[in-house]
Amino acid sequence: MKTTKYLLIFTLLLTTSIQAQRYDDVKIKTTQLTEQTYMLQGAGGNIGISVGTDGVFIIDDQFAPLSEKILAAIKTLSDKPLKFLVNTHFHGDHSGGNENMAKAGATIIAHNTVKKRLLQPKRDGSISPKEALPVITFNDKLNITVNGETIAIFHVDNAHTDGDSLLYFTESNVLHTGDTYFNGRYPYIDLNSGGSVNGYIEAVKHGLMLIDDDTKIIPGHGELSNKTEYKNFLTMLETLKTSIQKAIDSGKTEYEVKVDSTLTKKYDVLEFGNGYINSERIRLTFYKSLKKELKH
């Protein structure tokens, strides 16, 4: 019994050490968008930052082992205290640093469903500590006035997950999409966490209604973007939906759609499948989501 206990402890320590080493070489890249807004890139989802007299406003916080580096990068932008942190959704590459940011002074805000998801046991059986949970939650939309401008937060239903939010800086003209936008690559639509193809498409349409040709867009993953690229992303989603829906309507099986590269060829050649989601996986995701919605 003791041997088993020590083996489990050793395995946990080894796993923690390996995970920490993954982030040793990660550097936080800072891109200034306007006088007071920035995008931070490291490992995981892109971070949005607003600085000013009220303090530091943060959107997402990547993985916990990167918190020290992220806080150091923020210190180069402002000596003001952390004010608010908004999670665009619950995934660990966007909310993994919550506990550290809360301890550093940030009040965490998220959609109601994000809190519910964070309260559930993780894959390793662990439970999020109280400090990592949102203190303020909302159902549909929320406005926050900080650093001289209103930041409008909108929930979008069943898109990447069941708890996604878009954030629009009304004076800076900056949109943070969370993972409802992967710039230049196929998106991850988390069907097991309430995501859906149709909801994802509607989320992008919602985002496009908020912006103009001069808007700077922080995608969940990928480089800083603009309206033209965002519209092209929507066209890609709608094109895949049309082609895979036709395949479903013609009676093609899941396996047939999975192996039929012609369904995604137009965007495969543009290297959309070179990210986390390859062309085979996006075809499967679209098939499963559209097939499920047909049943309802």
Secondary structure, DSSP 8 states (H G I E B T S, - for coil): -HHHHHHHHHHHHHHHHHHHHHTTT---EEEE-SSSEEEEESSSS-EEEE-STT-EEEE----GGGHHHHHHHHHTT--S-EEEEE-SSS-HHHHTTHHHHHHTT-EEEEEHHHHHHHHS--TTS----GGGS-SEEESSEEEEEETTEEEEEEEETTSSSSSEEEEEETTTTEEE-GGG-BTTS-----GGGT--HHHHHHHHHHHHHH--TT-EEE-SBSS-B-HHHHHHHHHHHHHHHHHHHHHHHTT--HHHHHH-GGGTHHHHTTTGGGSSS-HHHHHHHHHHHHHHHHH-
